[in-house]
Amino acid sequence: MNTYFISGLGADKRIFSKLKLDEKINIIHLDWISPVKNESLAAYAERLSKVIDKAQPFALVGVSFGGMIAVEIAKVLKPTTTIIISSTMLSIHLPALYRFAGSLGLLNIIPAKLLKSSNKLTQNYYFGTRSGSEKTLLSKIIKDTDPFFLKWAIGSILSWQNKIKPERIFHIHGTNDKILYSKKATPDFVIENGTHFMVYQNAVEISGIINKLLL
């Protein structure tokens, strides 16, 4: 089955590099496109989805910001299965601090390039990277990210409004995720001590769940 993978904010397909999936799953990575000024997350998702082959059954797998994009695509295109990892399917499940910052428009005063800054605090605490290779990968991903896309994406998350849970959607989340944390959300699969980087760190366990859901 064609399965479209959507990476997280400031990330790319390298985040999925440790997954070991069944050969029946045809992995297709959706590459980011340039956002239109003041474009909503939902509108962006609709444009991004135009490359999906809708003539045959397909599935979606999204991580973090990519999970929110997958939710919006799923609402319109009705995939056979949607899997979101380290993400959220309802905007009310976003951390209250994020929604508060969005209401104040604080992002508007932060320079785009400043958002790309990566240091030990963001790597070790927020993303939960542990090994040297994980820190190196995260640093490379952040370095390669377009700062203007990053700022738009953060803004689109802060202003995201979604109250609809698509059909046949499954949520995988870690208990130690410090970026998208919520006491209201009830994930279908919980990864103990899983961080926001767990699709890379816990690839074996997550691969097993994806295989189970898609086959």
C-alpha positions as CSV (number, residue, x, y, z in Angstrom):
1,M,0.0,0.0,0.0
2,N,1.2,3.5,-0.8
3,T,2.0,5.2,2.5
4,Y,2.8,8.8,2.6
5,F,5.2,9.9,5.4
6,I,5.2,13.5,6.5
7,S,8.1,14.7,8.7
8,G,8.0,17.1,11.6
9,L,8.5,20.9,11.8
10,G,12.0,21.7,10.9
11,A,12.7,18.0,10.0
12,D,12.8,15.9,6.9
13,K,12.7,12.2,5.9
14,R,15.9,11.5,7.8
15,I,13.8,11.4,11.0
16,F,12.3,8.1,9.6
17,S,15.6,6.5,8.6
18,K,15.6,3.9,11.4
19,L,12.1,2.5,10.7
20,K,12.0,-1.1,9.4
21,L,8.7,-1.6,7.7
22,D,7.2,-4.5,5.9
23,E,8.0,-4.6,2.1
24,K,4.3,-4.4,1.4
25,I,4.4,-0.8,2.6
26,N,5.4,1.5,-0.2
27,I,7.1,4.4,1.6
28,I,6.6,7.8,-0.1
29,H,8.0,10.9,1.5
30,L,6.0,14.1,1.1
31,D,8.5,17.0,0.6
32,W,7.6,20.4,2.0
33,I,6.4,23.1,-0.4
34,S,6.7,26.8,0.1
35,P,3.8,28.3,2.1
36,V,1.7,31.2,0.9
37,K,1.7,34.3,3.1
38,N,-0.7,34.0,5.9
39,E,-1.7,30.5,4.7
40,S,-3.5,28.3,7.3
41,L,-2.3,24.9,8.3
42,A,-5.4,23.4,6.7
43,A,-5.0,25.3,3.4
44,Y,-1.3,24.3,3.2
45,A,-2.2,20.6,3.9
46,E,-4.7,20.7,1.0
47,R,-2.1,22.0,-1.4
48,L,0.5,19.5,-0.2
49,S,-2.0,16.6,-0.7
50,K,-2.3,17.2,-4.4
51,V,0.7,14.9,-5.1
52,I,-1.1,12.0,-3.4
53,D,-2.3,9.3,-5.8
54,K,-6.0,9.1,-4.9
55,A,-6.8,6.4,-7.5
56,Q,-5.7,3.7,-5.1
57,P,-5.9,3.1,-1.4
58,F,-3.3,4.9,0.7
59,A,-2.3,5.6,4.3
60,L,-0.7,8.5,6.0
61,V,2.0,8.6,8.7
62,G,2.9,12.0,10.2
63,V,5.3,13.0,12.9
64,S,4.8,16.1,15.1
65,F,3.8,19.0,12.8
66,G,3.5,16.4,10.1
67,G,0.9,14.7,12.2
68,M,-1.3,17.8,12.2
69,I,-0.9,18.1,8.4
70,A,-1.9,14.4,8.2
71,V,-5.0,15.1,10.2
72,E,-6.1,17.9,7.9
73,I,-5.4,15.7,4.8
74,A,-7.3,12.8,6.3
75,K,-10.4,15.0,6.9
76,V,-10.6,15.6,3.2
77,L,-9.2,12.6,1.4
78,K,-10.2,9.7,3.7
79,P,-7.1,7.5,3.7
80,T,-7.5,3.8,4.8
81,T,-5.4,4.6,7.9
82,T,-3.8,7.6,9.4
83,I,-1.0,7.3,12.0
84,I,0.3,10.3,13.9
85,I,3.4,10.1,16.1
86,S,4.5,12.6,18.7
87,S,1.6,14.9,17.6
88,T,-2.0,15.8,18.2
89,M,-5.2,15.5,16.3
90,L,-7.2,18.2,18.1
91,S,-6.1,21.8,18.5
92,I,-7.5,21.8,22.0
93,H,-4.9,19.3,23.0
94,L,-2.0,21.7,22.1
95,P,-0.2,22.9,25.3
96,A,-2.1,25.9,26.8
97,L,1.1,27.9,26.6
98,Y,1.2,27.5,22.9
99,R,-2.4,28.6,22.4
100,F,-1.8,31.6,24.7
101,A,1.3,32.7,22.8
102,G,-0.7,32.4,19.6
103,S,-3.5,34.6,20.9
104,L,-0.9,37.3,21.8
105,G,0.8,37.2,18.4
106,L,4.2,36.9,20.1
107,L,5.8,35.0,17.1
108,N,5.5,38.2,15.0
109,I,8.3,39.9,17.0
110,I,10.8,37.0,16.8
111,P,13.2,37.0,13.9
112,A,13.0,33.9,11.7
113,K,16.7,33.1,12.0
114,L,16.5,33.1,15.8
115,L,14.0,30.2,15.7
116,K,16.7,28.0,14.2
117,S,19.1,28.3,17.1
118,S,19.9,24.9,18.5
119,N,21.8,24.3,21.7
120,K,22.2,21.7,24.4
121,L,19.0,22.8,26.2
122,T,16.7,22.3,23.1
123,Q,18.4,19.1,22.1
124,N,18.7,17.4,25.5
125,Y,15.6,18.7,27.2
126,Y,12.9,19.5,24.7
127,F,13.7,17.0,21.9
128,G,15.2,14.4,24.2
129,T,18.2,13.5,22.1
130,R,20.6,11.2,24.0
131,S,23.4,9.9,21.9
132,G,26.0,11.8,19.9
133,S,24.5,10.6,16.7
134,E,21.1,11.8,17.6
135,K,22.4,15.3,18.5
136,T,24.3,15.4,15.3
137,L,21.2,14.4,13.2
138,L,19.0,17.0,15.0
139,S,21.6,19.7,14.4
140,K,21.9,18.9,10.7
141,I,18.1,18.9,10.3
142,I,17.8,22.3,12.0
143,K,20.7,23.7,10.0
144,D,19.0,22.6,6.7
145,T,15.6,24.1,7.6
146,D,14.4,27.2,5.9
147,P,14.0,29.8,8.7
148,F,11.0,31.4,7.0
149,F,9.2,28.1,6.6
150,L,10.0,27.3,10.2
151,K,8.4,30.6,11.4
152,W,5.3,30.1,9.2
153,A,4.9,26.5,10.5
154,I,5.1,27.6,14.1
155,G,2.6,30.3,13.5
156,S,0.2,27.9,11.7
157,I,0.4,25.6,14.8
158,L,-0.3,28.4,17.2
159,S,-3.4,29.5,15.2
160,W,-4.6,26.0,14.3
161,Q,-8.2,25.3,14.9
162,N,-9.5,21.7,14.6
163,K,-12.2,19.9,16.4
164,I,-12.7,17.0,14.1
165,K,-11.1,13.5,14.7
166,P,-10.8,11.8,11.3
167,E,-11.9,8.2,10.9
168,R,-9.4,5.4,11.2
169,I,-6.8,7.5,12.9
170,F,-4.3,6.2,15.5
171,H,-2.1,8.2,17.8
172,I,1.3,7.1,19.1
173,H,2.9,9.2,21.8
174,G,5.7,9.1,24.3
175,T,5.4,9.7,28.1
176,N,8.4,12.0,28.1
177,D,7.4,14.2,25.2
178,K,8.2,17.8,26.3
179,I,7.1,19.6,23.2
180,L,3.6,18.3,22.5
181,Y,2.4,17.3,25.9
182,S,-1.2,17.0,26.9
183,K,-3.2,15.6,29.9
184,K,-6.3,15.7,27.8
185,A,-5.1,13.5,24.9
186,T,-5.6,9.7,25.0
187,P,-3.1,8.1,22.6
188,D,-3.9,4.7,21.2
189,F,-0.3,3.6,21.8
190,V,1.9,4.9,24.6
191,I,5.7,4.6,24.4
192,E,7.1,4.6,27.9
193,N,9.8,7.3,28.3
194,G,9.4,8.1,24.6
195,T,10.6,11.6,23.8
196,H,9.7,13.9,20.9
197,F,12.5,12.2,19.0
198,M,11.2,8.7,19.6
199,V,10.4,7.9,16.0
200,Y,14.2,7.7,15.7
201,Q,15.1,6.5,19.1
202,N,12.3,3.9,19.5
203,A,12.2,2.9,15.8
204,V,11.9,-0.9,16.5
205,E,8.8,-0.5,18.7
206,I,7.2,2.1,16.5
207,S,7.9,0.1,13.3
208,G,6.1,-2.9,14.9
209,I,3.0,-0.7,15.6
210,I,3.0,0.8,12.1
211,N,3.3,-2.7,10.5
212,K,0.5,-4.0,12.7
213,L,-1.9,-1.1,11.7
214,L,-1.2,-1.1,8.0
215,L,-1.0,-4.8,7.2
